[in-house]
């Protein structure tokens, strides 16, 4: 709207009077140009044209990507009198746009981010049925001592309707479909009758088998199928394999099967217990309330025994329950007897302090808290004498799911976890016995559910599903990260506990996107048929499903034609890898600064090879594959909201692991150093043979006295980065630059521990980066409105006064101009610059206006003087060199689209965003030649764009037109301007209210975006502030002080009201209120908090358990993690490493 500054009401009247004089000036100008042309050196002009034509004909886009025909055609050779002037102009324009294809490269992510790898082919040396059986068993991580004998695989051809498995049959089989379809059926009551319900359809390459039946086989029991029928839906060919050979292998090498048992129990917890409790609201239905209890009479008289007799009796019972009755003497020295009263809490939810407890007297109640139980079926069960708890958490090595409370007086015996670890190394049968006992708590419904769901594990780059495939299931992410893409556009990224594909399934539509794994991921696949069965059996599930659908409906996925840029990839992060761009980057100091800023928002953990190497066996960090370390790192993602992986300065196994475990990558570089001298990051990232599919964010470090960043466009053009962050770092950080690679990590940490940690400046750039990484960013958008934009200065003053952090800015028209000034100088200096711009009297000088008038072919004014005014304020700065993230909106009339500008020279796009049609000619985009007009025609208050760029809360400052349609005169079908002027000027006639040309243009700017504005007002993420400046003319730039003060008082009052009315809103506005999507409760983030998690032993056919080590000294999260007090070889993870 600012472009109308040079055209006020008086100009239109003067224009009518002096039109003849203006035409005379134009004629005089043309004559002068012609005379100058005649006086030019004709030979120089001809040479210039020849040079230009030669460049135009010889340009090669492949060998010279910095030039293009489109780039050259924007230059007219007739404008230059010599070839030197032509070359100087080429150099000038190329300098403004560092690389002719830079804009294109910035907007187009590389192929690795958008395209999945090819499907895994069937190896030529394997028959398809053998391959499918091995694929079905792959997730079990079976020990190397077991091998598949192809002769044990039976091939069957069956007709449609034939039954392969029915109730009463043994359930010790793996059945895979080579061709055709199978259906899994179970009985369900519908009304007063029972009918069979198809809960799963098994297609080619998919399999049926019960994971929990393997536990029974290892116990030498006969697993019986009680509830399911397997029937051919059409003629098919299947492969059938009985896994009874597992028992023989276990009998020969029981230690090697510990890992497989852990995988089975982890799968049961993730696929069934977590899914039913968190997503379906029927966790209580997974517990068998009718399970067979231990001998009640045996324990009734226990309370009447003396303490000594209780201890001896309890030790014997505990040894029997563990399956090692001969180890009573060993247990006697290690077990403690504990007595507690009613109401005592014996197990805390989400705790890693998992000791083995044997209940001898009383009763415990275990319940999942504090989730809202709107179905009355939260995960809860009771523990009776003779039971061991918490068996599931001991087996999975994950935090406890429930809180355990004594419902009466209880006596129980505790075996510390460290001692239990040593027992397993000697007696692995304990592990199997615990798993077998844990299955007694699982209800028949949960066992059916566990068979119907699938545990999907996909490697980096593999596709979960592809666009156009049938949507017959939904997925729940249990670990890792995935990305949805549509026609080479990133739609959304998914992290832990996110739901994928539910909307497609509910709508029964083909998949709208392709979802690929950013890193190794594991998910739960819930078939559509299974959800139908659950809804029939437990109708209350429909409420939870509606909530899930509503949550998915609000996801940021955008239609293909949306002009809004790709949704930010920095969301729901669990892990971040920090990579140095050069050896002089103070990496340890940087991660310590970042950790300190993150602790204000989440429970964070900082890990490096030095830290991890202290608490694992020698060489574990440098191994290409170490299952114990892999599992330990995976479990940390459950306990901590955000983990910082600090890479090494060399291509080591730790660097490779950091890159493969990361959800996003931060490349840290020195801002004042040349990009060509900082190529270490590219070398380090090349060590990941799977390629880099994570989003990469560039972080440039600057000293505190740096006036403005520079050279960012060169970084962005050389390699794709999804974003850039400029950080003015404190002096203390650069003290470690000279020898960053060899500086002692312990010394640096000690310095930060003593001098820095605990003090956080919310206005610092590190605090801004922390808010962005944790999803707490605050964005401010400024709307268009001409001279009323002075109110933005007052609104900014109020925001800063209320300590509202501004992490990203954007705007339209005058709002784009003001946002650009703040992005360049993110402090109160932006207000002073705005005041200077308004008070520049040269803008309102009638002579300047007349000199800029032209023949009205495209506009009244040439735009030359206005361009100079904008360029004088903003200079030649690049958008990428703004201190904080910035964008502006223009209307592309070449393609009839909205344009969001986030790169390139700043002032032309700001000028384009303020180009009102008819007054100023459209601006030609310096990158593609498209014609750009005022952004108010398409989006005058771009809060939706700000949200798509990652802002958790958006403050929208609106100075646009109010809805005032009153007192407009009905003048009929035609209108005479002379009549309007006469009625309004003559004192004895009632004046008429008729919109003039400027008012019509002003209203026209809001016609196309009125619906978008209404959506912004209703959006829950947006705080809409309407400034009452409608009574100020949009052309009057002499009222800066009054309009600014009105904007200040209105915004201050609105912010005060919002903060006092709702504490949650106050936290959001201050950037500290984002609820992390995690199954772990938020805990106090003290520097002294540690993870005290003992590791389970790894005992395989090729490894033996190692001796224990001394207990490490507990210390802070950012320094180290107390991995165990009794360290042995850790057990392999249920989440295998990508290439294992």
WOVEN-V609212 format. One record per run of one state. SS is the DSSP state (H for helix, E for strand, L for the rest). FROM is the first residue (numbers start at 1). LEN is the number of residues. If there is no record, write none. Layout:
BEGIN
SS	FROM	LEN
SS	FROM	LEN
END
This chain:
BEGIN
L	1	1
H	2	5
L	7	2
H	9	9
L	18	1
H	19	21
L	40	2
H	42	17
L	59	10
H	69	5
L	74	3
H	77	3
L	80	3
H	83	14
L	97	5
H	102	6
L	108	3
H	111	4
L	115	13
H	128	11
L	139	11
H	150	3
L	153	1
E	154	5
L	159	4
E	163	3
L	166	4
E	170	1
L	171	2
E	173	7
L	180	2
E	182	9
L	191	2
E	193	10
L	203	4
E	207	2
L	209	2
H	211	8
L	219	5
E	224	1
L	225	3
E	228	5
L	233	3
E	236	7
L	243	2
H	245	8
L	253	1
H	254	26
L	280	3
H	283	4
E	287	1
L	288	8
H	296	9
L	305	2
H	307	16
L	323	2
H	325	8
L	333	2
E	335	6
L	341	4
E	345	3
L	348	8
E	356	6
L	362	1
E	363	5
L	368	12
E	380	5
L	385	3
E	388	2
L	390	1
H	391	6
L	397	6
E	403	4
L	407	3
E	410	6
L	416	1
H	417	10
L	427	2
H	429	11
L	440	2
E	442	1
L	443	1
H	444	9
L	453	1
E	454	5
L	459	4
E	463	3
L	466	7
E	473	13
L	486	4
E	490	5
L	495	4
E	499	2
L	501	1
H	502	6
L	508	6
E	514	14
H	528	10
L	538	3
H	541	13
L	554	21
E	575	6
L	581	6
H	587	12
L	599	5
E	604	5
H	609	5
L	614	13
H	627	13
L	640	2
E	642	5
L	647	6
H	653	9
L	662	2
E	664	7
L	671	4
H	675	3
L	678	2
H	680	6
L	686	9
E	695	8
L	703	9
H	712	7
L	719	4
E	723	6
L	729	2
H	731	4
L	735	10
H	745	11
L	756	9
H	765	9
L	774	4
E	778	5
L	783	3
H	786	16
L	802	6
E	808	5
L	813	1
H	814	11
L	825	4
H	829	10
L	839	2
H	841	4
L	845	1
H	846	7
E	853	1
L	854	5
E	859	3
L	862	2
H	864	11
L	875	3
E	878	1
H	879	3
L	882	3
E	885	8
L	893	4
E	897	5
L	902	3
E	905	1
H	906	8
L	914	4
E	918	3
L	921	2
E	923	2
L	925	6
E	931	4
H	935	3
L	938	5
H	943	6
L	949	4
E	953	6
L	959	18
H	977	9
L	986	11
H	997	11
L	1008	2
H	1010	9
L	1019	3
E	1022	5
L	1027	13
H	1040	22
L	1062	1
H	1063	7
L	1070	27
E	1097	1
L	1098	32
E	1130	1
L	1131	10
END
